Amino acid sequence: MAKLMLQGTGSDVGKSVLVAGLCRAFANRGLTVRPFKPQNMSTNAAVTAEGGEIGRAQATQAIAARVPPHVDMNPVLLKPQGDRTSQLIVRGRMRGTLAAARWREGREGLLDEVLDSFAALEAQADLVLVEGAGSPAEINLRRGDIANMGFARAAGVPVVLVGDIDRGGVIASLVGTRAVLDPADAAMISGFIINRFRGDPALFEDGYRTIAQRTRWRGFGVVPWLSEAAKLPSEDAVVLERARAMPENTPLIVCPVTRHIANFDDLDPLRLDPGVDVAMIPPGQPLPADATLVVLPGSKATIADLAFVRDQGWDIDLIAHRRRGGAILGLCGGYQMLGRTVADPLGLEGPAGTVAGLGLLDVDTVLGGDKALRQVRGTARGARFEGYEMHLGTTTGADTTRPVAVFDDGRRDGATSADGRVAGTYVHGLFGLAAQRAAWLADAGAGPDHRASVDAALDAIAAALEVHLDLDALLALARR
């Protein structure tokens, strides 16, 4: 079996995109490929066919490898839900809530489960491509590590280190990582990749040689800035500004960025649609009065974000938007906020109790029970959709007699106000199909299905990596 791990000099150096591109590139060469990330932290997750949660990036990497996402691809997922707490998801299932201080003590006990998942993927594949988390240079976190060198050494996986030249200081980042690592950890690294280079790579030849000389690692190539990466589903960052100037009368979709926003990749199909303008509204700014649709997004802390919406005055903006005839859609936690009340009798998000919702839907939510995790298909507004459910709690009330979605298995989901202007649903990924976007935007039309756009972007990224990286050498390293 072949196996290779990409680690980075820091967070957000492009590891996820490079692993996705390599998954597609090697799949195009006829190899059976599986992506793997031992430990991820993200508020954006995907639901697998077996009803488990994994990081959104690993689901995208599975698409790149042309295989269904599986919980073994991301056995440990941390989902921040407060300033110092996270949900712990192990092999797709929630195992409880952890305070930050407890995580360092408990993670070492998860290594065996991580290795079991990795072994399961190895048995299925010609090649497993592993993504690290953060940086191995964070040596203060080394004890008990399962995300970087702790995993690499336990599983015997060779490592290639990724440096992001666009943020500056890439020579110091790579050479400095080599300097601070324990010798046994440093021995796992066989080479480096320079990522996100703008301009003529010939201008960096001296720097490239300097890194190789100082680290004694082999360089595997310089990857240019990959604009197609912007078309992949979001995981670690939210675009807070409008990405492009749009023609007059282009439908404007507005999404307030709450403190605990989650699954904001629900907006990606709209953001990437050439016929739609999407504005992510940061705290301190009002919701634009010219919005066609306001989307209240998912949340990892519904009650806290409900208070945050009021603190920002967005509740007043929503009422004014509805009065002007505008449409409002709540997704998951946003759906819960739109109702009359949100009850937390078990204290899952903080002190037990009930708080008033925004009162825009005649529904009430009670947090608790088993977490709903399932892929779903059906019809909403007369158009097909494909998505997934991922939520705690149940929502009932008069407006649920006008559901947003009817699943293929006959179940109904969501609620719609009597005037039709306000709706809420637990369906994530609702906007992926073009016909569903067009249904929400009336006569606005819609671009291609999001899955097709993602697939085309993965092909373009893979083609670029074939040109700019020594893939034969990487594969030889993986087979070592």
Solvent accessible surface area in square Angstrom, and as a share of the most:
residue,aa,sasa,rsa
1,M,148,0.66
2,A,3,0.02
3,K,45,0.19
4,L,2,0.01
5,M,0,0.00
6,L,2,0.01
7,Q,0,0.00
8,G,0,0.00
9,T,26,0.15
10,G,12,0.12
11,S,70,0.45
12,D,88,0.46
13,V,1,0.00
14,G,7,0.07
15,K,11,0.05
16,S,30,0.19
17,V,30,0.17
18,L,1,0.00
19,V,0,0.00
20,A,2,0.01
21,G,0,0.00
22,L,0,0.00
23,C,0,0.00
24,R,0,0.00
25,A,1,0.01
26,F,1,0.00
27,A,17,0.13
28,N,83,0.43
29,R,99,0.36
30,G,65,0.63
31,L,34,0.17
32,T,54,0.31
33,V,1,0.01
34,R,34,0.12
35,P,0,0.00
36,F,0,0.00
37,K,13,0.05
38,P,0,0.00
39,Q,21,0.09
40,N,5,0.02
41,M,103,0.46
42,S,7,0.05
43,T,26,0.15
44,N,0,0.00
45,A,0,0.00
46,A,6,0.05
47,V,6,0.04
48,T,0,0.00
49,A,77,0.60
50,E,77,0.35
51,G,8,0.08
52,G,2,0.02
53,E,0,0.00
54,I,0,0.00
55,G,0,0.00
56,R,30,0.11
57,A,10,0.07
58,Q,0,0.00
59,A,3,0.02
60,T,7,0.04
61,Q,1,0.00
62,A,0,0.00
63,I,27,0.14
64,A,0,0.00
65,A,6,0.05
66,R,132,0.48
67,V,27,0.16
68,P,101,0.63
69,P,29,0.18
70,H,70,0.31
71,V,17,0.10
72,D,10,0.05
73,M,2,0.01
74,N,1,0.00
75,P,0,0.00
76,V,0,0.00
77,L,0,0.00
78,L,3,0.02
79,K,2,0.01
80,P,39,0.24
81,Q,25,0.11
82,G,25,0.24
83,D,132,0.68
84,R,193,0.70
85,T,49,0.29
86,S,13,0.09
87,Q,10,0.04
88,L,17,0.08
89,I,1,0.00
90,V,4,0.02
91,R,80,0.29
92,G,1,0.01
93,R,132,0.48
94,M,76,0.34
95,R,132,0.48
96,G,30,0.29
97,T,63,0.37
98,L,20,0.10
99,A,39,0.30
100,A,65,0.50
101,A,83,0.64
102,R,133,0.48
103,W,29,0.10
104,R,96,0.35
105,E,134,0.60
106,G,39,0.38
107,R,12,0.04
108,E,103,0.46
109,G,62,0.60
110,L,13,0.06
111,L,39,0.19
112,D,102,0.53
113,E,42,0.19
114,V,0,0.00
115,L,46,0.23
116,D,78,0.40
117,S,0,0.00
118,F,5,0.02
119,A,54,0.41
120,A,34,0.26
121,L,1,0.01
122,E,35,0.16
123,A,84,0.65
124,Q,90,0.40
125,A,5,0.04
126,D,66,0.34
127,L,1,0.01
128,V,1,0.01
129,L,1,0.01
130,V,0,0.00
131,E,3,0.02
132,G,1,0.01
133,A,22,0.17
134,G,17,0.17
135,S,5,0.04
136,P,10,0.06
137,A,32,0.25
138,E,74,0.33
139,I,90,0.46
140,N,103,0.53
141,L,64,0.32
142,R,70,0.25
143,R,169,0.62
144,G,15,0.14
145,D,16,0.08
146,I,1,0.00
147,A,6,0.05
148,N,10,0.05
149,M,2,0.01
150,G,10,0.09
151,F,0,0.00
152,A,0,0.00
153,R,110,0.40
154,A,51,0.39
155,A,16,0.13
156,G,41,0.39
157,V,0,0.00
158,P,9,0.06
159,V,0,0.00
160,V,0,0.00
161,L,0,0.00
162,V,0,0.00
163,G,0,0.00
164,D,7,0.04
165,I,33,0.17
166,D,65,0.34
167,R,134,0.49
168,G,42,0.40
169,G,49,0.47
170,V,7,0.04
171,I,65,0.33
172,A,72,0.56
173,S,40,0.26
174,L,0,0.00
175,V,31,0.18
176,G,30,0.29
177,T,4,0.03
178,R,59,0.22
179,A,79,0.61
180,V,72,0.41
181,L,12,0.06
182,D,71,0.37
183,P,109,0.68
184,A,42,0.33
185,D,3,0.01
186,A,5,0.04
187,A,79,0.61
188,M,37,0.17
189,I,8,0.04
190,S,25,0.16
191,G,0,0.00
192,F,0,0.00
193,I,0,0.00
194,I,0,0.00
195,N,6,0.03
196,R,52,0.19
197,F,21,0.09
198,R,139,0.51
199,G,67,0.65
200,D,74,0.38
201,P,67,0.42
202,A,54,0.42
203,L,151,0.75
204,F,23,0.10
205,E,92,0.41
206,D,98,0.51
207,G,11,0.10
208,Y,51,0.19
209,R,124,0.45
210,T,45,0.26
211,I,0,0.00
212,A,31,0.24
213,Q,132,0.59
214,R,161,0.59
215,T,1,0.00
216,R,182,0.67
217,W,15,0.05
218,R,118,0.43
219,G,17,0.16
220,F,9,0.04
221,G,13,0.13
222,V,26,0.15
223,V,0,0.00
224,P,39,0.24
225,W,108,0.38
226,L,27,0.13
227,S,78,0.50
228,E,50,0.23
229,A,28,0.22
230,A,61,0.47
231,K,79,0.34
232,L,15,0.08
233,P,23,0.15
234,S,19,0.13
235,E,18,0.08
236,D,99,0.51
237,A,70,0.54
238,V,37,0.21
239,V,62,0.36
240,L,76,0.38
241,E,135,0.61
242,R,111,0.41
243,A,73,0.56
244,R,88,0.32
245,A,106,0.82
246,M,43,0.19
247,P,99,0.62
248,E,156,0.70
249,N,143,0.73
250,T,29,0.17
251,P,24,0.15
252,L,9,0.04
253,I,0,0.00
254,V,0,0.00
255,C,0,0.00
256,P,0,0.00
257,V,18,0.10
258,T,4,0.02
259,R,161,0.59
260,H,28,0.13
261,I,16,0.08
262,A,3,0.02
263,N,7,0.04
264,F,15,0.06
265,D,12,0.06
266,D,5,0.03
267,L,4,0.02
268,D,3,0.01
269,P,8,0.05
270,L,1,0.01
271,R,33,0.12
272,L,44,0.22
273,D,3,0.02
274,P,93,0.58
275,G,30,0.28
276,V,0,0.00
277,D,12,0.06
278,V,11,0.06
279,A,3,0.03
280,M,8,0.04
281,I,10,0.05
282,P,27,0.17
283,P,69,0.43
284,G,70,0.67
285,Q,93,0.41
286,P,98,0.62
287,L,12,0.06
288,P,29,0.18
289,A,70,0.54
290,D,103,0.53
291,A,11,0.09
292,T,58,0.33
293,L,2,0.01
294,V,1,0.00
295,V,0,0.00
296,L,0,0.00
297,P,2,0.01
298,G,2,0.02
299,S,18,0.12
300,K,24,0.10
301,A,6,0.05
302,T,4,0.03
303,I,37,0.19
304,A,48,0.37
305,D,0,0.00
306,L,3,0.01
307,A,53,0.41
308,F,15,0.06
309,V,0,0.00
310,R,94,0.34
311,D,114,0.59
312,Q,54,0.24
313,G,22,0.21
314,W,0,0.00
315,D,29,0.15
316,I,119,0.60
317,D,32,0.16
318,L,0,0.00
319,I,76,0.38
320,A,25,0.19
321,H,6,0.02
322,R,58,0.21
323,R,174,0.63
324,R,131,0.48
325,G,40,0.39
326,G,11,0.10
327,A,28,0.21
328,I,1,0.01
329,L,0,0.00
330,G,0,0.00
331,L,1,0.01
332,C,14,0.08
333,G,2,0.02
334,G,0,0.00
335,Y,3,0.01
336,Q,6,0.03
337,M,0,0.00
338,L,0,0.00
339,G,1,0.01
340,R,120,0.44
341,T,44,0.26
342,V,0,0.00
343,A,16,0.13
344,D,1,0.00
345,P,76,0.48
346,L,126,0.62
347,G,27,0.26
348,L,76,0.38
349,E,63,0.28
350,G,35,0.33
351,P,132,0.83
352,A,67,0.52
353,G,36,0.35
354,T,89,0.52
355,V,52,0.30
356,A,62,0.48
357,G,7,0.07
358,L,23,0.11
359,G,46,0.44
360,L,15,0.07
361,L,3,0.02
362,D,50,0.26
363,V,0,0.00
364,D,36,0.18
365,T,2,0.01
366,V,73,0.42
367,L,8,0.04
368,G,12,0.12
369,G,63,0.61
370,D,140,0.73
371,K,32,0.14
372,A,14,0.11
373,L,17,0.09
374,R,98,0.36
375,Q,73,0.32
376,V,9,0.05
377,R,126,0.46
378,G,0,0.00
379,T,50,0.29
380,A,1,0.01
381,R,112,0.41
382,G,74,0.71
383,A,13,0.10
384,R,112,0.41
385,F,0,0.00
386,E,88,0.39
387,G,13,0.13
388,Y,18,0.07
389,E,6,0.03
390,M,11,0.05
391,H,23,0.10
392,L,35,0.17
393,G,5,0.05
394,T,91,0.53
395,T,21,0.12
396,T,92,0.53
397,G,27,0.26
398,A,58,0.45
399,D,8,0.04
400,T,42,0.25
401,T,102,0.59
402,R,95,0.35
403,P,31,0.19
404,V,12,0.07
405,A,0,0.00
406,V,62,0.36
407,F,7,0.03
408,D,94,0.49
409,D,100,0.52
410,G,53,0.51
411,R,90,0.33
412,R,164,0.60
413,D,14,0.07
414,G,8,0.08
415,A,0,0.00
416,T,22,0.13
417,S,5,0.03
418,A,90,0.70
419,D,73,0.38
420,G,32,0.31
421,R,98,0.36
422,V,0,0.00
423,A,1,0.01
424,G,0,0.00
425,T,0,0.00
426,Y,11,0.04
427,V,0,0.00
428,H,3,0.01
429,G,22,0.21
430,L,2,0.01
431,F,1,0.00
432,G,16,0.15
433,L,41,0.20
434,A,22,0.17
435,A,61,0.47
436,Q,0,0.00
437,R,3,0.01
438,A,27,0.21
439,A,29,0.23
440,W,17,0.06
441,L,9,0.04
442,A,77,0.60
443,D,148,0.77
444,A,38,0.29
445,G,34,0.33
446,A,40,0.31
447,G,15,0.14
448,P,81,0.51
449,D,54,0.28
450,H,25,0.11
451,R,146,0.53
452,A,58,0.45
453,S,25,0.16
454,V,4,0.02
455,D,49,0.26
456,A,62,0.48
457,A,0,0.00
458,L,0,0.00
459,D,59,0.31
460,A,43,0.33
461,I,1,0.00
462,A,1,0.01
463,A,58,0.45
464,A,21,0.16
465,L,0,0.00
466,E,72,0.32
467,V,118,0.68
468,H,70,0.31
469,L,10,0.05
470,D,56,0.29
471,L,4,0.02
472,D,94,0.49
473,A,18,0.14
474,L,0,0.00
475,L,18,0.09
476,A,65,0.50
477,L,16,0.08
478,A,3,0.02
479,R,142,0.52
480,R,189,0.69
